[in-house]
Amino acid sequence: MRIGRYAVVLAVVLALTAVCSSARVRAFPPLFTASVVSPKTVGWTSYRQLNRLPELTSGVAAAQFASTDPQGANRDYWDGPQHCLSLLLGQCVIAAHAGAGEIDGIWFTWNGGDVRGIGNISIVLDGQLVVHAPLQDVVDGKLGAPFAYPLVGNASQSSGGVYIHVPMPFRFAMLVTTDSSSFYYHVTYRTFADAAGVSTFNPHDPASDVLNTMRAAGARDPKPPIPGARTVGGAVNLAPGGTAELADVHGPGSLTAIRLRLPQTTQVSASEVTAGGRAFGHGGSSTFTMRIDPHNNGIRLTRRFDPEVTRQSAEVVVDGAAIGRWAPNQPPASPSGAYSVRASSQGQWQQESIDIPAALTRGKSALTITNRFISSDQDFNEFTYWVDDWIAGKLQRTDLLQIADTASESAHDYHIVGQTWRGERTFDYPLGSDELSALARSRKLLDGLRLRITFDGETTVDSPVGEFFGSGFGLVPVRSLMFGIDPDSHTFSAWWPMPYASHVAVQLYNGSSMPVSGAHADVTTAPDPGAAAALTSGRIGYFHSSSHAGPTVPNQDWEYLRANGTGKFVGNVSDMIGPDNRSYLEGNERVHVDGAPTPQVDGTGTEDYYEGGWYFNRGPFNTPLHGNTAHLTAVTGCAPSSDCTAALRLWLADAVPFQNSILVGIQHGGIDETPATYSSTAFWYGRGNVHW
């Protein structure tokens, strides 16, 4: 019964050569010819030998196919076959290249992150069909290793986007197609001048060691151990304006790890809550059972709901007796005085409670509750219900029902009539004044403390501590492959390989107004007799973190990095403050290499660049190579009417090489029209000068 499908697949494979030579398919040759030559890292080697990140290779270029608006406006999606690179037997071609190279990243989103409508994704490398499966199954990990989390992720794991980060090398051609032609997407890949050292991707190699390394991201050094590595550490107490020397090492070597413990930073509990829910309309209802303590002196029933749907009301029936109604933001009249209703706004989420007297609850171990639709401007939604019993004058939680959770609904015998919607919402709860003060102090410290590293007499790292380790918006979890933040231990770690020819000095400068006390720092270095020759010859580059902050400028991209010289871009962290409608996230990334007028990488949106979707509709998240590490609103620490977002993306296997210059920027808003304040840190290797 599957013969027809496989016949199409066979035809796709046979047509590969014709498609790759099509006039509509872009083939990117290497964009520069470097004066230095070293063996390129290919496939799993990129992640197995991360100590080789400083290498500068020749004949390698990075590029991207994407659903970018070709007119440069903000219509960055495909909604029909006319947008495909070409059509092949009814399949939409989204990427194709003739020559040697490697696919390093694939990202999609559609329908809030549900990509089932895209259908199958097919990947053909060197005439071999290496992937042919429903895209949703691929990103859900159903194909098995190496297509397993975190090398692939779905919209719940990547906050509205789906991705594939399995490196897939090819010797002479690649082709990627989908069943549908309506979606947002990008395919990031590298091209090689020749196929030396390249073997076609083997989808049957589970790469278990790489998966294990990825799963430990943010917790340990992902690089191979280096013989002779030595760690120096000590306490750090630093007055405002003071500088502490963390390490001063002579002789050729590599700085391999930095670890700071800053107990003054305070972990703020998560303010965003994501919950599944359902809704019913006219004539509809929901019924469920809640456990209570027979010795109660009355109970409080609470409902969490989405208040964006206005004038919701439902009759509440307990064990067959109508006792009142839910009426958001306006307590209903109580004919008998037997119960009271209190509504309290909790940020964007809202919750409402009904107190039910002991006469209706005492002696019972369970209640059956029914909500019957009365009115709404749309429908009546429900996300969470819980009951608290009055016991000895105190409220005690006895049960909680999470709507749209299969196990919870089953345990509470939940059923719904006339359902109109099922899905998820992510809203805020406001922080208290003490939490807001603690968050403000942490942000001030993380922004004012600067890590400074001088290699062979040149300071190439001078960055805010928060951004250098993943987020400047407070003590939040960061679990990327090359750096991390552990809020539980107040620890900030980084594992970039940072070579030097003769000397490295690591300092911490306190540019904040607060003294630092009780801090601790560890710096690990390893001897490398060949580092001096490799740096002198240009085979490897110095590590740089280039940071700057300020307001955006109308009609100009925010620049993550503008540099002259030779090197490669390997990632960035950004802290963004914009209007609370989050319109600044409409901006596309654009990467120009060696003065090219056309961007080598041209994206579809800021949250898309960080490989989420729909303004990060599932809230903050972490993966080894990208993440939205923090999101603050006016009630959770951002300024009034403002929105704060911290995000990171690493370019490791797909590092962007440059020979003469590089410009990595991003729009603020769809056409650089949204005023915002940005702070960013770009990571790169090489030799050169930074210009803003």
N, C-alpha and C positions, 0 to 999 in steps of 0.2 A: 504493500500500500504506500510505501515511501519511494517507489521507483521514480515518480515524477520529480520529486524534490531533488534526488541525487542526480538525475539527468541534468537539471539546471546547474547544480554545483559543478558537475563535470564540464559543462559548457563554459562556466565562469573561468575555470582553471585553464581551459584551452584557449580562451580569448584573452588571457593576461597580456601577452605580448602586444596585441593590437591595441588594447586599452592604454597601455603605458606609452605608446607612441602617438596617442590621440592629441590633436591640437589643443583640446580643452584641458588636458591634464598637465599640470605644471611639473617639470622635472628640474630640481634644484641641483646644479653642480656645486662642488666646493666653492665657497665664496671668497676664499683667500688662499694664498700659498705662503705658509710660514717658513721662516728661515731656519727653524729648528725641527728636528725629527726625533720622535720617540714612538715606541710601539703603542698603538691605540688600545684602550680598554673596550672590550666588546662583550655584549651579553651579560651573563651573571658575574663576570670578572669585575664589572663596574662596582658591584656591591660587595664582592668578596675581597677586593683589594682597595678599600677606600683610602688607604695610605698613599695611593697613587693620584689622588685628586690634584696635587700641585703640578702634575705633568702638563706640559703644553705641547700638543701634538700638531702635526701638519696634515693638510688634506682632509680636515674634518670640519663640517659645518652643521649648524642646527637650524631647523626650519619648522614650519607649522602650517597645516591645512586647517581652516576653520570656517564656520558659517558667518564670518564677518560681513557686515553690510559693505558691498563693493563701492557704494557711493559715499562712504565715510560718515553716514548718518548713524542712527541708532536702531536700525532694523536688522539686528544681528541674529537672525535665525533663518532657517530654511522652512518654507511652507509649501513646497511643490517641486515636482521633478525638474522644472526649468532651472532650479538652483544647483542641482547635482553637477559634479564635474563632467559627468557623462552618464548615460543610461546603458546598462549592459544586461540584456535579457530580462528587463524589468527591474533590475537591481540599481540602486542609487550608488554611484561611485563617489566616495568621500575623500579618498586619498590614493595616490598612485605615484610610483617613482621608478624610473629605469636607472639602474646602477646599484652599487653596493651601499648599504646603510643599515639603519636599525630603527624600528618603531620603539619609542620609549614611553609614551604616554597617550592614552585615549580617554577623552572625557565627553559625556553627553548630559543633557537634561531635557526633559519635556514633561508637561502635565504635573508640575510640582515635584518632579523627581521620579515619577512612575514612568518607566521607559518600556513597558510592555508593548505599547503601540508601535514602537520602532521595529518590532519583529526580530528577525535574525541579523546577526552581524557575521560577516564572512571575511576572513583574513587569509590571503594567499601570498606565500613567500616563495620565490624561486620556483613557481609552478606547483607548489605543494599547498593543499588546503589544510592550514594548521588550526583554524577555528571556524566552526560553522554551528551556531547555536543561538537561541533567543538571547538577545542582549541582557534582558533581565536575569536570566539564569546565569550568565557569565558573571555579572557583577554581584549576584547573590552567592557566588562561590560554588555553584552546583556542578561545575566542571571538575572540581578538585584541583589539587596542587599541580602546577604552580599558580593556577588561577584561583587563589584562595586569599582571604583577608589576612593581612592588610595590603597585599599586592593588587587586589581588586576590592571595590567597595560599592555598596548601594547608597541610595539617598538617605537612609537612616544613619549610615556610617559616615557619610560625607555631606550631610546637611543640605539636601536638595539636589546634589549632583551625583553622578555615578562615574567610576573611573576604572581604568586598567593600567597598572604600572609594571607589567611584565615586560622586560626588555626582549625584543624579538628581532634579531639580526637577519639580514638577507644579503645574498651575494650579487644578484643581478636585477631583481625586481620585487616590488611589493604592490599589493592591491588590497584596499579595504572597501567593502560594500555593505549596504543595509537594505532591508526590505522596504522600509518607509523612506520618505524624503522630507519629513517634517520634524525638525528638532533643532536644538542648539548643540554644537559640537566643536571640539578641536582634536587634532591628531598631531602630536609633537614627535619629531623624528630627527635623526642625524643622517648625513650623507658622507660617504668615504670616497677618497680619490681612487682607491683600488680595493680589491677584495682580499688582500693579504691578511691572513689571520682571522678571517671571517668564516664562520660556519653557520649554515641555515638553522634557525631556531628549531629546537626539538620540543614539541608540546608535551612529550611524555617524561621529560626530566622534571621531577617535582621540586628541585632546588630547595630541599628541606632546610639546608643550612642558611640560605638567604632568608627564607620565611622566618626561621627562628631569630635571626638578627633583627628583622623588621619588627617582630612581635615584642622585642625587648627595647624598642626605640624609646629614648628619653630616660632609660634606666641604667645603661651601661655603654661603654666605649664600643662602637661597631667595627673598629679597625682591628686588623690582626695584631697580636701582641708583639712588642718590639723588645729585643734583648737589651738589657742594660738600662731600661727606663727607670727613672728616679723621681720620686715625689718629694717636694719640700712644702711644708705647711706651717701655719702659725696663726695666732690670734690677730685680729684686726680691730683697732680702736682708732677712730679717725674724727677729728674735729672738722667743722665746716671750713672749707678751703684747704684742708690738708691733703697730703698725698702719702700713701703707704706703698712701700716696695714689697711686692709679693714674690718676686723671683729675679735673680740676676745671674745668668749662666753664660760661661764662656766656652768656646770650642764649637766646631760644627755639629749641628744636631737638628732636632725637631721638637717643637713644643706640641705635645699630643693631647693634653687635657688640662682644663681649668675648672675648679670647683669652689664655689663660694657658698657659705652658709650665713644668711642674714636673718637672725631671729627677730629683728625689729619689723620686718615685713609681716603683715597679718593676712591670713587666708580669710577671705570673705565667702560665706556660704553662697551657693548658687542661687541667684535670684530668678533665673528663668526656669519655668516649669513647662515641659512638653507633655501633653496628655492626649490620649485617644478619646474620641467621643462619638456620639450619635445624635440625631435629631428626628423629631416626628412633627407632622403637620396636622391640619384640621381633621378631626375624627381619630387622631392617633393617640397612643398612650404607651407607657412603659410600666412594667411590673417587676419587682424583685423582693427578695427576703433579706432582712438584716438581723444579725444576732444581737441580743441584748442580755444584760445581767438581770435575772429574776428579782434580785434584791434592790433594783433601782428605785429611785424616788423621782422618776420622770427621765426623759431623754431629750437630747438635742440632735436633730437631724440636719445635716448641712449638705448643700449642693454647690459644686463648683461649676461655673458656666462661662460662656463667651458672651460678654455684654454688648458686643458690636451689633448683635441682632436685637433690636429694640422691642419694647412692649411685650416681652414674653410672659405668659401666664399659664399656669396649669393648676387644676384642682388636685389636692393631695388627699388620698384615701388610705387609711390605716386599718388593716383587718376588716375591710368592708365598710368602714364608717368614714364619711367625708369630714375632714377636720379643718379645712381651709384651703388656701391656694398659695402657690409661688407667685410673687409679684415683684420683680427686680426693682430696686431703688424706691419703692413706695410701699410701706407696710399696709397690708389690707385691713379693712375694718374687721374687728373680731366680735361677732354677734354674742358670743357667750363668755368672752374673756378667758376661755379655757387654754388659750395658747397665745404666743406672741411671735412676731417675726422681726428680725433685725437683719438688715442688709449692710455689708461693709465692702467698700471698694478696695481691692488689693492690686494696685497697679492696673494692668490691662485685664488680668483675670478678675472675676468677681465671684463672691460666694455669699450665700444666703442661708440663714438658719431658721428652723422652726422648733420651738420648745413645746414638747408634747407632755401633758401632765401625767403624774403617776397613776391617776385613775384609769388611764388607757394603756399603761405599760407595765405596772407592777405585777410580779408573779409570772411574767411571760419570758421565755428564752429567745423568742424570735418575733419579728413583725413582718407582715407582708404589706408592702407599700406600692401604691399605684399612682402614677401621675397622668392626668387626663387633660389633653390640650384644651385651652380656653381661647387664647389669642396670641398673636405675634405678627410683627411686620414681615416675618419670613417663616420661621418654624421655631420649635422649642428644643433647645440643645441641652445636653447633659454630658458631663465628663467624669465627674467623681462624686460619690456620695459617701458620707461617713456618719457614724452615730457615736455620741458620747453620752454615757450614763451618769446621772447624778448619784454618787455613792458617798455617804458620810459628808455631804456638803461640798464635794469636789467632783469635777467632771473627769471621767475616765474613758478613754477611747476603747470601744469594744468591737467595732467592725468597720471595714472600708471596702467599697465596691469601686473598681476602676472600669469604667465603660470602655468597650471595644477591646478589652483584654479577655481572651477566650477563657483562660482558667478562672479569672475572677468572676466573669459573667456566669460561668457554669456553676461555681460554688454558691452563687447567690440566686440561682434559678431566674436569671434575668431574661426577659423577652420584650420585644418592642413591636408595636402595631403601627403601620403607616409611616415607616422610616423614609425620611427625605434626604438624609446625608449621613455619611460615615467618613471619618478622617482624623487628622491630628491638628492641634493648635499649639503654638509656643508663645506664651505670654510671660510677663514679669510679675513678681511680687516686689513691693518696695522694700528697701533696706531701712533698718532703724537708724537713728541719729548716731549711735555709737559705731555701728558698722560703716556708715558713710564716712565718719571721721577717720576710722582705721584705714579705709580704702584710700582716702585722700592722702594720708601720711605715707602709705606704701607707694602710691603713684609718685609723690614728690621725691621720695628717696630713690626709687628706681630710675627716675628721669635725671636726678641730679648726680647720682653716682656714675662715674665714667670709668670704663676699663680702657687702659692704654697699654699698647704693646709696641715695643721698638725692636725691630730686627736689623742688625748690622748698621745701627746708627740712624735708621729711618723709622719714624712712627707711622705705621700703616693701620693701626687699630686705635680709634679714639671714639668710643660709642657709649651711649647710655646703657647701663647694666641691664635694665629691663628688656630693651629691644635686642641686645646682643644675645640674650638667652631665650627670646621668643615672645615677650609681651611686656609692654610698658604700662598696661592698665591693671596693676595690682598683682598680688600673688595668686596666680591661676595655674592650673595644670598645663604643662607643655611637654609633649612627648614626641619630638621629632628625632630623626635619625642622628643628626649632628649636634643637637643641643636639647636641653630639657629643663623644666622647672618642676620640682616636687614640693607642693605646698605643705604637705604633712611635716617634712623635715626642714622646710625653709631653705632648700638647697637649689642652687643654680649651677648647671654643668654644661660644658661644651667640649667637643672632641674633634674639632677641625685639625687636620695635620698642618703644621705651620713650620716649615723648614727655615734654617738660618745658617749662614756661612761661618760666623765666628762669635756672635753674641746675641742674646735675647734678654730684654728687661721687661718685666710685667709690673704695672702699677695700677692702683686704685685711687682715683681722685674724687674727693667729696665736694661736689659743686652744689649740694643741697644746703639748706639752712639748719639741718638736724645733725647732731653728732652721731657717729656710728659706734656702737659698743657691743661687745660680745660676739662680733662676727669672726668667721674663720675662713681661711683660704688655703687651698692646695693647688699646686702647679706641678704638672708632670712633664718632664723632658726626657729625651733619649738621644744618645750620641749617634751621629751619622757622619762617618769620615768622608762620604761622597757628596755631602750636601753643598760644600763650597764650590766644587767643580761643576755640579749640576746647576747651581744658581748662576754662576759666572757665565756658563755657556748658554743659558737660557732654556735648558731642557725642562726646568721646573720654575715656578714663579712664587713670589712671596704672597702670603695671605694678607688680604685687606678686608676691613669692614668699614664702609663709607657711610656716614650718618649725617643727616641734616633734617631740619624741621622748620615749619613756618606756614603761612597762609598760601592757599593755591592762588594762581593768577588766571583770570579769564582768558580763554582761548589758548592756553598753554598746558601741555601735559605736566603732571607732577613727575619729576625725574628721580627714579630710584638710583640711577648711576649714569654719569656722563664722564667718560675717561678717555684719554689718549694714551696709546702704548700698545703692548701686546699682553694678552691674557685670556681669561675665560670667566664668565659670570656663572656663579653657582647657587644663587638664591637671594632671598630678601625677607625681611620682616617689616611690617608697616602698622603703625597706629594711626587711625583715621578718625576725625571728628567732623561730622557733617550734620545737615538738617535731619530732624527726627523722622521724615518720610523715607530716609535712606536713599534718596535719589542719587547721591554721589557714587553709589555702587554701580551705576549704569556705565561707568568708564571702562574702556578697553585698554589692555596692555599693548604696548608697541615697542618692538626692539629693532633698532637699526645698527647694523654692523659695518664698520669700515667705510662710513660715509654714504652708504647706500640710501637713495631717496625713498625707496619702497621698503617698508618694514619687513624684516625676515620673519618676525612673529607679530601677528595682528589678531587680537582676541575678540571676545564677545561680551565682556562685562567683568567688573572687578571681582564679584563673588565667583564668577566662572574661572577667572585666572587662578583663584585660590581653590578651584575645583569643588566648590559647593554649588548652590543654585537657589534662585528665587529669594535673594537677599538672605541666604543662610536660614532657610525656613525651619530647620530643626534645631537651631541654636548652636552654640559653640561646640567644636569637635576637634579631635587630634588624629592625625595619621602620621606615618613616618616622614612623608614628603610634602604634606600640605596641611593646613588647618585654619580654623577660625577660633583662636584661643580665648578671646574675650568679647563680650558684647554688653555694653552698658547703656541704659537709657536715663532719662531725667530722674526717674525714681530709684535708680540703682547706681548713681555716681557720676553720670555724665551731666553736662550743663543743661539748664532748662531749654526745652525745645530742640535739644541736640541728641545725636546718636553717636556712640563711640564703638569702634570695631577694631580689633587687633587680628592680624592674619599673617600667615607665613607660607612661603613656598620654596622648596629646594629644587635646584636643577643639578642633579648629580650625574646620572648616566647621560642626561641630555644637556650637560653644561654648554653654554653658548660661547664658542671661541671668537676672538677678534685679534687682528694683526695690527691695525692702526688705531682704531677707535671703536667705542661702543656707546650707545645711548639706549637705556632701558627706562621707559616711562609708562605712565598710566593716566588716562583721562579721569577727571573728576566730574562726573555726570556724563550724559550721553555724548555731548559735544563740548566738553570742558566749560560748561556754563554754571556748574553748581559750586558756590563758595564753600570752602572747607578748610580745615587745618590738618596738615599731615605731618607725620614724623616717620622716617624710614631709615633702615640700615640695609645696605647691599653687601653681599659677600662675594669676593672674587679673588682670583689668583693672577699674578703677573707682575709686570713693571709698568708704571705709568703715572700720570697726573690726573687727579679728579677735578672736575669743573662743575659748578652748579649754575 
